Amino acid sequence: MAGTPDAAEIFHAKCQLCHTTRQVTPSEREKLLGPPVEEVMLKVKEKYPIREDAVRFIADYVRAPSIDKALCPSLDRYGLMPSMEKTLTKAEAEAVAEMLFDTYPRGTVNKPASRKK
């Protein structure tokens, strides 16, 4: 597939700085710049269970985020993500969105603890 963006490579280079793909401890969570991918994709798939709809939403959101479009309740913690419009082409955003939909969430996700010990 010549010309098809390598979604994993794009994600690693342009998204993973803020969005980790692994489970995190509470102390690691404090250092994150954005919510983990597992949690984001749970919210995306709740609202957009059909792949094409989810891909369209993700590709649009990352290039033009807004509070009105936001699905994750983590805005208070992380704020609104910056626009990736100048960082990701539409094709790159779509490729990453397809990869995210096809890959995440993986199995059981530990939701953030709601109470402190």
Secondary structure as UniProt FT lines:
FT   TURN            2..3
FT   HELIX           7..14
FT   TURN            15..18
FT   HELIX           26..29
FT   TURN            30..31
FT   HELIX           37..47
FT   HELIX           51..63
FT   TURN            67..69
FT   TURN            73..74
FT   HELIX           75..78
FT   TURN            85..87
FT   HELIX           90..103
//
